Structures are given as structure tokens and as C-alpha cells.
Amino acid sequence: KEIADMVPDKRIKVEIKPDGQMPMEEARTKSKSYCTFNLRAFFNLARVSSYSGVDLWNYSTSEGSSIRKAFDWMVPFALGKKTWTFKQIEPYSWGEMFELFRRASIEFKEPEYE
């Protein structure tokens, strides 16, 4: 629980902007891969934290940064509605996001993500 309680200030506030962007991951040479990895790590952290009574799924900083905002920011790219403009030096399949869509539909109670 101690570690889960630190996540909002030490991770979400630092790694996710209010619009959902993840600038530290976007600056990498494999930005799609790292943004997806980071989002998956946040999903895993939120799930584990829920066992200790910490709700990271619905947490939002005072500025508006949240795991859901990060997911929602990635959705139009994964669905091909927006073009990724950050560096990606090796092939990447948006299929890596499919698992996160399923998990998001359950955790955010949003059937539209299915």
C-alpha cells in the first residue's frame, strides 16, 4: 500500500501530461513501443494497487493527468485515426494495444473500448 500511495505523485504526475501525452517515452527512438510499454506498466500497477485499496484507475492529478487520459491519448493512433509523428526506428504493430483495449473496457466500464 505504501508504494501504491506514492504512484500518483511519483509516476502519474511526472510521466503523464494533462492531455495524456507521455513526453519521456515520446522522446525515445522507439516511442510507440515505449508509450505502449509504459501504459501497460501503468495498467499493471493500477491492478496490483487495487488489491491494497488504492484506486489508480480513476485517479486524476489536480492538473488532469491520469492513466485513462494516457490511454485515451493513444487510442486514435492505435485505430489509425491519427498519424504517429514521434520517432520509431523499428517496426511496430498497434496490435500490441489490443490487450489494453480489453482491460480498459473492463476497468473504465467503457464498452466502446471493446
Residue pairs with C-beta under 8 A, 6 or more apart in sequence:
1 52
1 53
1 54
4 45
4 48
4 49
4 52
4 54
4 56
5 54
7 45
7 49
7 54
7 56
7 59
8 56
8 59
8 61
11 42
11 45
12 42
12 56
12 59
12 61
12 65
12 66
12 67
13 61
13 63
13 65
15 22
15 24
15 25
15 38
16 22
16 42
16 65
16 66
16 67
16 69
16 70
17 23
17 65
18 61
18 63
18 64
18 65
18 69
19 64
19 69
19 73
20 65
20 66
20 69
20 70
20 71
20 72
20 73
20 74
21 70
21 73
22 35
22 38
22 39
22 70
22 73
25 31
25 34
25 35
25 37
25 38
26 35
26 86
27 86
28 34
28 87
29 87
29 88
29 89
30 87
30 88
30 89
30 90
30 92
31 84
31 86
31 87
31 88
32 77
32 84
32 86
32 88
32 92
32 94
33 88
33 90
33 92
33 96
35 74
36 74
36 92
36 96
36 97
36 100
38 70
39 67
39 70
39 71
39 74
39 100
40 99
40 100
42 56
42 67
42 70
43 67
43 100
43 103
43 104
43 107
45 56
46 56
46 57
46 67
46 107
47 107
49 55
49 56
50 56
50 57
56 67
57 67
57 68
57 107
57 108
58 66
58 68
59 66
59 67
60 66
60 68
60 69
68 104
68 108
71 100
71 104
71 108
74 97
75 113
76 82
77 83
77 84
77 94
78 94
78 97
78 101
79 94
80 94
101 113
101 114
102 113
102 114
104 110
104 113
105 111
105 112
105 113
105 114
